[in-house]
Amino acid sequence: MKRLALLVALTVLLGGCAATTRNLLIVGRENGAQGSATVSVLGRTSGDIEIALGGKSYKGTWVYVASGGAVGFGTGTAFSGTASATATSTMMAIPTGGGGTILASAEDGSSLRCQFSYNSMSRSGAGVCQDNHNATYDLQIT
């Protein structure tokens, strides 16, 4: 259990060395409109977002859900004659990718909905957004 605590602490400390923000670029497929946003991600899986797109400011939230990961425990015993030794271990697989959504709206009632995939090892992601007028946008996260 001490090893698990040490691994978690190390992961948190090393995570602090990484960039704490991500930049989003949104480009319209049909109209070429460009938008952008910056979000704070340090230790977070959700938060507020403000996207400047097409002369409007969309405000809302983003959510990221990591997939995978596991914790395993094991015990092994070795025998040699009348002597024996027992060892225990704890393993932890930390997820490195997942998906998420962005839901945002502008003061004039316009809305924007995005779905994305993100990889925490490469610190990048991609997705697709659609507004309430059925315009489609490509999303890049760096």
VOKE-199707 format. One line per 8 residues: for each residue x, y, z of N, C-alpha, C, O, CB. Coordinates in Angstrom, 3 decimals, always signed. Glycine has a CB too. Layout:
BEGIN
X,Y,Z,X,Y,Z,X,Y,Z,X,Y,Z,X,Y,Z; ... $
This chain:
BEGIN
+0.817,-1.176,+0.000,+0.000,+0.000,+0.000,+0.876,+1.261,+0.000,+0.510,+2.286,-0.576,-0.937,-0.014,+1.200; +2.032,+1.165,+0.654,+2.934,+2.308,+0.674,+3.431,+2.622,-0.734,+3.611,+3.787,-1.090,+4.119,+2.041,+1.612; +3.650,+1.577,-1.532,+4.116,+1.792,-2.904,+3.051,+2.492,-3.734,+3.357,+3.356,-4.556,+4.500,+0.458,-3.558; +1.800,+2.112,-3.512,+0.703,+2.757,-4.230,+0.644,+4.233,-3.879,+0.497,+5.074,-4.766,-0.637,+2.076,-3.906; +0.758,+4.559,-2.601,+0.738,+5.953,-2.169,+1.909,+6.721,-2.769,+1.754,+7.867,-3.192,+0.774,+6.041,-0.638; +3.083,+6.089,-2.805,+4.264,+6.725,-3.384,+4.061,+6.973,-4.873,+4.414,+8.040,-5.374,+5.512,+5.859,-3.154; +3.495,+6.000,-5.588,+3.256,+6.158,-7.020,+2.261,+7.282,-7.295,+2.461,+8.083,-8.208,+2.744,+4.848,-7.620; +1.207,+7.341,-6.519,+0.212,+8.406,-6.695,+0.848,+9.763,-6.421,+0.641,+10.703,-7.188,-1.006,+8.185,-5.761 $
+1.619,+9.880,-5.341,+2.279,+11.142,-5.008,+3.249,+11.564,-6.105,+3.308,+12.739,-6.467,+3.018,+11.020,-3.676; +4.005,+10.610,-6.632,+4.945,+10.900,-7.703,+4.218,+11.368,-8.956,+4.661,+12.300,-9.626,+5.791,+9.671,-8.014; +3.105,+10.722,-9.268,+2.322,+11.113,-10.435,+1.806,+12.539,-10.292,+1.845,+13.311,-11.250,+1.155,+10.148,-10.644; +1.325,+12.893,-9.113,+0.823,+14.245,-8.873,+1.950,+15.263,-8.991,+1.777,+16.317,-9.602,+0.164,+14.340,-7.487; +3.112,+14.947,-8.404,+4.244,+15.872,-8.468,+4.731,+16.065,-9.894,+4.990,+17.194,-10.311,+5.385,+15.370,-7.599; +4.859,+14.980,-10.647,+5.313,+15.091,-12.027,+4.268,+15.788,-12.890,+4.609,+16.505,-13.831,+5.631,+13.709,-12.597; +3.011,+15.577,-12.571,+1.947,+16.269,-13.297,+2.047,+17.769,-13.129,+1.663,+18.527,-14.019,+0.585,+15.789,-12.830; +2.571,+18.205,-11.971,+2.736,+19.624,-11.729,+3.800,+20.254,-12.617,+3.816,+21.471,-12.799,+3.078,+19.855,-10.293 $
+4.696,+19.426,-13.177,+5.732,+19.935,-14.069,+5.189,+20.187,-15.478,+5.814,+20.892,-16.271,+6.899,+18.955,-14.127; +4.043,+19.619,-15.780,+3.463,+19.762,-17.106,+2.758,+21.111,-17.227,+2.450,+21.762,-16.229,+2.483,+18.610,-17.397; +2.513,+21.508,-18.459,+1.778,+22.743,-18.697,+0.412,+22.641,-18.033,-0.211,+21.580,-18.045,+1.635,+23.025,-20.217; -0.048,+23.732,-17.461,-1.314,+23.706,-16.729,-2.488,+24.188,-17.562,-3.622,+24.188,-17.082,-1.204,+24.545,-15.491; -2.243,+24.596,-18.790,-3.329,+25.045,-19.653,-3.264,+24.315,-20.989,-2.213,+23.816,-21.391,-3.264,+26.574,-19.866; -4.393,+24.264,-21.660,-4.480,+23.709,-23.010,-5.139,+24.744,-23.896,-6.067,+25.443,-23.491,-5.272,+22.361,-23.032; -4.635,+24.823,-25.122,-5.180,+25.752,-26.103,-6.097,+25.002,-27.055,-5.768,+23.908,-27.513,-4.051,+26.463,-26.881; -7.232,+25.584,-27.346,-8.190,+24.997,-28.266,-8.279,+25.867,-29.506,-8.358,+27.092,-29.412,-9.576,+24.837,-27.602 $
-8.268,+25.233,-30.659,-8.461,+25.906,-31.937,-9.674,+25.279,-32.599,-9.763,+24.056,-32.714,-7.189,+25.798,-32.851; -10.607,+26.114,-33.035,-11.834,+25.653,-33.684,-11.906,+26.309,-35.053,-11.788,+27.528,-35.174,-13.107,+25.987,-32.825; -12.102,+25.483,-36.095,-12.181,+25.999,-37.466,-13.423,+25.434,-38.135,-13.650,+24.224,-38.135,-10.901,+25.635,-38.282; -14.236,+26.339,-38.713,-15.462,+25.931,-39.390,-15.174,+25.193,-40.683,-14.341,+25.630,-41.478,-16.330,+27.136,-39.670; -15.851,+24.084,-40.899,-15.661,+23.307,-42.120,-16.267,+24.005,-43.329,-15.669,+24.004,-44.405,-16.271,+21.923,-41.962; -17.419,+24.588,-43.173,-18.099,+25.222,-44.303,-17.747,+26.695,-44.462,-17.609,+27.192,-45.580,-19.588,+25.080,-44.145; -17.601,+27.393,-43.333,-17.442,+28.851,-43.405,-16.039,+29.344,-43.072,-15.768,+30.534,-43.230,-18.413,+29.503,-42.479; -15.150,+28.489,-42.625,-13.780,+28.890,-42.315,-13.634,+29.753,-41.076,-12.537,+30.226,-40.779,-13.214,+29.614,-43.464 $
-14.722,+29.968,-40.347,-14.645,+30.777,-39.123,-13.672,+30.121,-38.150,-13.622,+28.897,-38.031,-16.054,+30.940,-38.466; -12.894,+30.960,-37.451,-11.935,+30.436,-36.491,-12.277,+30.916,-35.096,-12.732,+32.042,-34.894,-10.511,+30.851,-36.864; -12.046,+30.029,-34.139,-12.276,+30.366,-32.751,-11.181,+29.780,-31.889,-10.413,+28.924,-32.329,-13.643,+29.874,-32.292; -11.118,+30.250,-30.652,-10.082,+29.747,-29.757,-10.534,+29.863,-28.310,-11.465,+30.593,-27.970,-8.765,+30.508,-29.970; -9.832,+29.110,-27.475,-10.055,+29.157,-26.034,-8.820,+28.592,-25.351,-8.032,+27.871,-25.963,-11.342,+28.364,-25.624; -8.663,+28.924,-24.087,-7.613,+28.361,-23.253,-8.274,+27.890,-21.967,-9.050,+28.625,-21.357,-6.466,+29.404,-22.970; -7.965,+26.660,-21.554,-8.549,+26.133,-20.322,-7.452,+25.689,-19.367,-6.381,+25.251,-19.786,-9.498,+24.962,-20.627; -7.738,+25.811,-18.084,-6.833,+25.350,-17.037,-7.153,+23.889,-16.754,-8.308,+23.538,-16.516,-6.962,+26.222,-15.739 $
-6.116,+23.024,-16.780,-6.351,+21.587,-16.636,-5.639,+20.959,-15.444,-5.852,+19.775,-15.180,-5.924,+20.889,-17.881; -4.828,+21.671,-14.735,-4.023,+21.088,-13.662,-4.912,+20.441,-12.607,-5.631,+21.127,-11.879,-3.131,+22.158,-13.017; -4.854,+19.110,-12.533,-5.610,+18.379,-11.535,-7.114,+18.423,-11.725,-7.864,+18.153,-10.786,-5.281,+18.898,-10.206; -7.565,+18.756,-12.917,-9.002,+18.923,-13.147,-9.488,+18.018,-14.268,-8.740,+17.690,-15.188,-9.326,+20.379,-13.476; -10.736,+17.625,-14.179,-11.371,+16.861,-15.241,-12.610,+17.582,-15.769,-13.351,+17.040,-16.588,-11.743,+15.465,-14.741; -12.825,+18.802,-15.295,-13.924,+19.622,-15.788,-13.661,+21.067,-15.384,-12.831,+21.344,-14.519,-15.298,+19.123,-15.235; -14.375,+21.974,-16.020,-14.206,+23.378,-15.667,-14.974,+24.283,-16.597,-15.675,+23.834,-17.504,-12.748,+23.751,-15.682; -14.827,+25.561,-16.351,-15.473,+26.572,-17.176,-14.652,+26.823,-18.430,-13.436,+26.633,-18.447,-15.666,+27.879,-16.387 $
-15.346,+27.255,-19.483,-14.671,+27.574,-20.732,-15.366,+28.772,-21.380,-16.581,+28.939,-21.274,-14.663,+26.348,-21.693; -14.576,+29.589,-22.044,-15.104,+30.693,-22.841,-14.439,+30.625,-24.203,-13.215,+30.705,-24.314,-14.856,+32.086,-22.150; -15.261,+30.475,-25.243,-14.764,+30.312,-26.606,-15.134,+31.545,-27.421,-16.304,+31.922,-27.494,-15.338,+29.023,-27.261; -14.142,+32.164,-28.026,-14.377,+33.277,-28.946,-14.489,+32.677,-30.345,-13.523,+32.113,-30.859,-13.221,+34.364,-28.868; -15.662,+32.795,-30.959,-15.898,+32.177,-32.268,-16.909,+32.990,-33.058,-18.013,+33.251,-32.581,-16.390,+30.723,-32.109; -16.531,+33.389,-34.267,-17.446,+34.100,-35.151,-17.993,+35.384,-34.576,-19.155,+35.714,-34.811,-18.570,+33.222,-35.506; -17.193,+36.115,-33.832,-17.622,+37.379,-33.243,-18.493,+37.220,-32.011,-19.028,+38.203,-31.499,-18.357,+38.175,-34.257; -18.643,+35.994,-31.530,-19.440,+35.731,-30.336,-18.564,+35.125,-29.251,-17.500,+34.564,-29.515,-20.621,+34.796,-30.661 $
-19.043,+35.258,-28.032,-18.379,+34.640,-26.899,-19.312,+33.557,-26.353,-20.386,+33.848,-25.827,-18.016,+35.701,-25.795; -18.877,+32.305,-26.489,-19.644,+31.170,-25.981,-19.091,+30.817,-24.605,-17.888,+30.605,-24.454,-19.574,+29.937,-26.960; -19.959,+30.754,-23.606,-19.540,+30.407,-22.249,-20.222,+29.110,-21.842,-21.397,+28.887,-22.132,-19.877,+31.550,-21.243; -19.456,+28.256,-21.161,-20.025,+26.989,-20.728,-19.030,+26.180,-19.937,-18.188,+26.723,-19.222,-20.507,+26.193,-21.913; -19.140,+24.863,-20.077,-18.277,+23.956,-19.321,-17.678,+22.883,-20.226,-18.223,+22.557,-21.280,-19.063,+23.301,-18.179; -16.551,+22.350,-19.790,-15.931,+21.205,-20.453,-15.813,+20.087,-19.423,-15.665,+20.337,-18.226,-14.524,+21.577,-21.061; -15.880,+18.849,-19.911,-15.749,+17.668,-19.058,-14.881,+16.665,-19.797,-15.063,+16.436,-20.993,-17.152,+17.051,-18.694; -13.933,+16.066,-19.078,-13.051,+15.034,-19.630,-13.198,+13.773,-18.793,-13.178,+13.837,-17.564,-11.560,+15.513,-19.658 $
-13.347,+12.630,-19.447,-13.481,+11.349,-18.756,-12.377,+10.415,-19.247,-12.389,+9.978,-20.398,-14.897,+10.720,-18.996; -11.425,+10.116,-18.367,-10.355,+9.178,-18.719,-10.937,+7.772,-18.763,-11.816,+7.429,-17.972,-9.167,+9.258,-17.702; -10.440,+6.966,-19.690,-10.928,+5.597,-19.781,-9.787,+4.622,-19.511,-8.625,+4.918,-19.790,-11.554,+5.330,-21.164; -10.123,+3.481,-18.978,-9.106,+2.471,-18.663,-8.501,+2.693,-17.297,-9.069,+3.390,-16.456,-8.010,+2.475,-19.710; -7.355,+2.100,-17.085,-6.684,+2.186,-15.802,-7.105,+1.032,-14.910,-8.199,+0.488,-15.062,-6.982,+3.523,-15.125; -6.250,+0.667,-13.995,-6.554,-0.445,-13.108,-5.629,-0.425,-11.907,-4.563,+0.192,-11.930,-6.439,-1.779,-13.849; -6.054,-1.107,-10.868,-5.216,-1.336,-9.704,-5.220,-2.844,-9.475,-6.280,-3.469,-9.465,-5.730,-0.537,-8.431; -4.041,-3.427,-9.291,-3.953,-4.865,-9.063,-3.124,-5.162,-7.831,-2.188,-4.432,-7.504,-3.358,-5.570,-10.280 $
-3.475,-6.229,-7.158,-2.749,-6.659,-5.974,-2.315,-8.102,-6.175,-3.037,-8.879,-6.799,-3.617,-6.507,-4.691; -1.149,-8.475,-5.657,-0.690,-9.847,-5.808,+0.153,-10.276,-4.633,+0.800,-9.458,-3.978,+0.092,-10.005,-7.087; +0.138,-11.574,-4.374,+0.965,-12.157,-3.330,+1.597,-13.413,-3.891,+0.933,-14.208,-4.556,+0.138,-12.465,-2.042; +2.858,-13.588,-3.630,+3.551,-14.788,-4.083,+4.387,-15.368,-2.953,+4.931,-14.631,-2.130,+4.437,-14.478,-5.302; +4.484,-16.675,-2.916,+5.285,-17.351,-1.893,+6.249,-18.302,-2.581,+5.863,-19.050,-3.479,+4.380,-18.116,-0.875; +7.504,-18.271,-2.155,+8.536,-19.178,-2.693,+9.004,-20.103,-1.579,+9.181,-19.674,-0.439,+9.747,-18.376,-3.293; +9.205,-21.379,-1.917,+9.649,-22.373,-0.938,+10.998,-22.941,-1.367,+11.233,-23.178,-2.552,+8.599,-23.511,-0.784; +11.878,-23.157,-0.397,+13.150,-23.815,-0.629,+13.455,-24.653,+0.608,+13.880,-24.132,+1.638,+14.295,-22.777,-0.925 $
+13.233,-25.951,+0.490,+13.427,-26.821,+1.656,+12.424,-26.485,+2.735,+11.215,-26.580,+2.524,+14.854,-26.694,+2.206; +12.929,-26.091,+3.893,+12.038,-25.738,+5.003,+11.829,-24.232,+5.117,+11.067,-23.770,+5.966,+12.596,-26.275,+6.310; +12.503,-23.469,+4.265,+12.376,-22.007,+4.317,+11.382,-21.528,+3.259,+11.211,-22.156,+2.214,+13.756,-21.327,+4.106; +10.741,-20.415,+3.551,+9.825,-19.820,+2.578,+9.916,-18.301,+2.667,+10.316,-17.743,+3.689,+8.363,-20.299,+2.821; +9.541,-17.659,+1.587,+9.519,-16.198,+1.549,+8.232,-15.764,+0.850,+7.821,-16.373,-0.137,+10.789,-15.622,+0.816; +7.610,-14.725,+1.358,+6.370,-14.221,+0.775,+6.584,-12.768,+0.374,+7.197,-11.992,+1.108,+5.175,-14.359,+1.774; +6.077,-12.413,-0.788,+6.175,-11.039,-1.268,+4.795,-10.577,-1.734,+4.022,-11.362,-2.284,+7.220,-10.921,-2.420; +4.503,-9.327,-1.514,+3.254,-8.751,-2.010,+3.588,-7.587,-2.926,+4.641,-6.961,-2.806,+2.334,-8.290,-0.838 $
+2.681,-7.314,-3.831,+2.923,-6.201,-4.751,+1.611,-5.501,-5.059,+0.529,-6.076,-4.935,+3.595,-6.694,-6.056; +1.735,-4.260,-5.457,+0.596,-3.466,-5.907,+0.975,-2.845,-7.234,+2.045,-2.250,-7.364,+0.195,-2.370,-4.858; +0.111,-2.978,-8.211,+0.357,-2.396,-9.528,-0.743,-1.399,-9.839,-1.883,-1.559,-9.403,+0.431,-3.492,-10.624; -0.396,-0.382,-10.587,-1.388,+0.626,-10.932,-1.169,+1.057,-12.372,-0.066,+1.456,-12.743,-1.309,+1.842,-9.973; -2.197,+0.979,-13.169,-2.140,+1.452,-14.553,-2.952,+2.730,-14.633,-4.158,+2.729,-14.390,-2.678,+0.371,-15.563; -2.296,+3.798,-14.969,-2.961,+5.094,-15.036,-3.450,+5.316,-16.469,-2.675,+5.164,-17.413,-2.002,+6.246,-14.583; -4.735,+5.677,-16.645,-5.235,+5.909,-18.000,-4.545,+7.107,-18.638,-4.253,+8.094,-17.964,-6.750,+6.124,-17.982; -4.288,+7.019,-19.932,-3.626,+8.117,-20.638,-4.510,+8.761,-21.685,-4.086,+9.704,-22.353,-2.367,+7.625,-21.288 $
-5.714,+8.279,-21.841,-6.595,+8.861,-22.844,-8.040,+8.737,-22.444,-8.393,+8.021,-21.507,-6.377,+8.207,-24.184; -8.863,+9.447,-23.171,-10.289,+9.415,-22.907,-11.000,+10.391,-23.812,-10.454,+10.831,-24.824,-10.581,+9.732,-21.444; -12.202,+10.721,-23.450,-13.003,+11.627,-24.265,-13.701,+12.651,-23.405,-13.664,+12.593,-22.176,-14.022,+10.854,-25.085; -14.338,+13.588,-24.076,-15.021,+14.630,-23.328,-15.986,+15.419,-24.178,-16.144,+15.178,-25.375,-14.027,+15.555,-22.716; -16.627,+16.368,-23.525,-17.577,+17.246,-24.202,-17.372,+18.683,-23.754,-16.839,+18.959,-22.679,-19.022,+16.802,-23.928; -17.810,+19.579,-24.612,-17.888,+21.003,-24.295,-19.313,+21.426,-24.626,-19.803,+21.163,-25.725,-16.808,+21.862,-25.099; -19.969,+22.071,-23.691,-21.302,+22.629,-23.909,-21.241,+24.102,-23.567,-20.892,+24.477,-22.448,-22.392,+21.892,-23.053; -21.585,+24.946,-24.548,-21.480,+26.384,-24.330,-22.574,+27.128,-25.086,-23.122,+26.627,-26.068,-20.101,+26.891,-24.761 $
-22.882,+28.332,-24.610,-23.889,+29.156,-25.284,-23.463,+30.617,-25.263,-22.676,+31.046,-24.418,-25.275,+28.988,-24.616; -24.006,+31.368,-26.217,-23.745,+32.805,-26.328,-24.958,+33.567,-25.802,-26.036,+32.997,-25.636,-23.430,+33.210,-27.808; -24.770,+34.859,-25.543,-25.859,+35.677,-25.001,-27.059,+35.757,-25.926,-28.186,+35.937,-25.463,-25.363,+37.065,-24.715; -26.832,+35.623,-27.254,-27.953,+35.708,-28.201,-28.726,+34.391,-28.334,-29.626,+34.282,-29.167,-27.439,+36.129,-29.565; -28.375,+33.388,-27.511,-29.072,+32.108,-27.540,-28.413,+31.052,-28.414,-28.871,+29.910,-28.451,-30.459,+32.319,-28.005; -27.354,+31.412,-29.111,-26.624,+30.429,-29.919,-25.949,+29.428,-28.998,-25.556,+29.769,-27.882,-25.576,+31.121,-30.836; -25.814,+28.191,-29.465,-25.157,+27.175,-28.652,-24.104,+26.433,-29.462,-24.142,+26.408,-30.692,-26.185,+26.191,-28.093; -23.173,+25.836,-28.751,-22.069,+25.099,-29.351,-21.868,+23.838,-28.525,-21.772,+23.889,-27.299,-20.754,+25.964,-29.412 $
-21.806,+22.696,-29.222,-21.602,+21.404,-28.560,-20.425,+20.714,-29.229,-20.398,+20.574,-30.452,-22.892,+20.509,-28.626; -19.448,+20.279,-28.431,-18.253,+19.627,-28.965,-18.049,+18.282,-28.292,-18.358,+18.109,-27.113,-17.010,+20.517,-28.772; -17.526,+17.335,-29.055,-17.076,+16.051,-28.531,-15.624,+15.885,-28.951,-15.256,+16.203,-30.082,-17.970,+14.858,-29.048; -14.795,+15.383,-28.028,-13.380,+15.260,-28.350,-12.759,+14.038,-27.700,-13.283,+13.484,-26.734,-12.635,+16.502,-27.922; -11.622,+13.635,-28.261,-10.753,+12.617,-27.675,-9.487,+13.337,-27.241,-9.059,+14.292,-27.889,-10.440,+11.436,-28.692; -8.884,+12.879,-26.142,-7.701,+13.543,-25.617,-6.730,+12.497,-25.072,-7.153,+11.507,-24.475,-8.086,+14.563,-24.517; -5.433,+12.715,-25.277,-4.400,+11.832,-24.769,-3.478,+12.639,-23.858,-2.832,+13.587,-24.305,-3.604,+11.170,-25.933; -3.418,+12.263,-22.591,-2.621,+13.036,-21.642,-1.118,+12.824,-21.826,-0.329,+13.658,-21.381,-3.015,+12.672,-20.229 $
-0.702,+11.735,-22.467,+0.722,+11.526,-22.722,+1.230,+12.491,-23.787,+2.306,+13.071,-23.634,+0.982,+10.078,-23.155; +0.474,+12.667,-24.851,+0.881,+13.585,-25.919,+0.388,+15.003,-25.652,+0.780,+15.946,-26.339,+0.354,+13.096,-27.270; -0.479,+15.146,-24.643,-1.068,+16.450,-24.295,-1.762,+17.086,-25.493,-1.645,+18.289,-25.725,+0.012,+17.400,-23.757; -2.479,+16.271,-26.246,-3.181,+16.788,-27.421,-4.467,+16.008,-27.643,-4.657,+14.913,-27.113,-2.284,+16.714,-28.675; -5.334,+16.601,-28.435,-6.597,+15.946,-28.728,-7.241,+16.540,-29.960,-6.753,+17.516,-30.528,-7.538,+16.049,-27.545; -8.345,+15.936,-30.362,-9.076,+16.399,-31.545,-10.543,+16.045,-31.367,-10.898,+15.116,-30.641,-8.503,+15.768,-32.859; -11.381,+16.809,-32.049,-12.802,+16.540,-31.961,-13.589,+17.328,-32.983,-13.030,+17.922,-33.904,-13.302,+16.847,-30.582; -14.893,+17.322,-32.804,-15.812,+17.997,-33.712,-16.824,+18.778,-32.884,-17.303,+18.305,-31.854,-16.527,+16.979,-34.655 $
-17.137,+19.979,-33.352,-18.145,+20.819,-32.707,-19.260,+21.097,-33.699,-19.057,+21.060,-34.912,-17.526,+22.147,-32.187; -20.433,+21.375,-33.165,-21.559,+21.753,-34.008,-22.344,+22.830,-33.279,-22.572,+22.735,-32.073,-22.464,+20.522,-34.347; -22.760,+23.863,-34.022,-23.569,+24.901,-33.395,-25.051,+24.627,-33.657,-25.400,+23.676,-34.356,-23.169,+26.303,-33.925; -25.910,+25.459,-33.095,-27.348,+25.230,-33.229,-27.880,+25.570,-34.621,-29.072,+25.400,-34.876,-28.089,+26.041,-32.197; -27.029,+26.044,-35.519,-27.404,+26.293,-36.926,-26.864,+25.179,-37.823,-26.862,+25.313,-39.046,-26.864,+27.675,-37.405; -26.412,+24.092,-37.225,-25.861,+22.915,-37.900,-24.536,+23.148,-38.621,-24.158,+22.360,-39.487,-26.851,+22.410,-38.878; -23.833,+24.214,-38.274,-22.478,+24.419,-38.808,-21.538,+23.498,-38.037,-21.649,+23.363,-36.819,-22.022,+25.935,-38.689; -20.616,+22.868,-38.754,-19.679,+21.919,-38.148,-18.280,+22.537,-38.089,-17.846,+23.223,-39.015,-19.653,+20.583,-38.947 $
-17.595,+22.279,-36.989,-16.267,+22.827,-36.754,-15.320,+21.704,-36.339,-15.716,+20.783,-35.625,-16.311,+23.938,-35.673; -14.087,+21.783,-36.780,-13.044,+20.861,-36.312,-12.396,+21.489,-35.083,-12.219,+22.705,-35.010,-11.970,+20.569,-37.440; -12.046,+20.643,-34.123,-11.462,+21.086,-32.861,-10.109,+20.431,-32.670,-9.978,+19.215,-32.809,-12.393,+20.763,-31.676; -9.091,+21.239,-32.349,-7.766,+20.732,-31.997,-7.402,+21.223,-30.615,-7.652,+22.380,-30.277,-6.702,+21.170,-33.032; -6.809,+20.350,-29.810,-6.388,+20.691,-28.458,-4.887,+20.479,-28.352,-4.398,+19.382,-28.622,-7.148,+19.842,-27.397; -4.143,+21.520,-27.962,-2.690,+21.412,-27.824,-2.249,+21.997,-26.490,-1.057,+22.002,-26.182,-1.973,+22.128,-28.991 $
